C-alpha cells in the first residue's frame, strides 16, 4: 500500500467535513422554499374550494328565505 492510498480516505473525509455545512445550508434553504411553495399552493386550493362552498351556502340561504317567504304568504 503506498502513501496515496492512505491519504485518499483522509482527503475524502476532510473534504466532506469542509463541505457538509454548505450542503446542509443549501438543503435547508431548498426544503424551506419547497415548504413555502407547497403552503402557498395549498392556501390557493383551499381559498378556491372555500369560495365555492361560500357561494353554495349563499345560494341555499337565498333559496331558504324565498321558501320561507312563500310559506308566510300562504299562511
LINTASUL-V296253 format. One line per field, one symbol per residue. phi: phi as a letter, one per 20 degrees, with the letter a starting at -180 (. if undefined). burial: b if it has 16 or more other C-alpha atoms within 10 Angstrom, else e. Layout:
phi: ???
burial: ???
This chain:
phi: .efffffgffffffffffeggfffffffffffffgfffffffgfffffffffffffffffffffffffffffffd
burial: eeeeeeeeeeeeeeeeeeeeeeeeeeeeeeeeeeeeeeeeeeeeeeeeeeeeeeeeeeeeeeeeeeeeeeeeeee
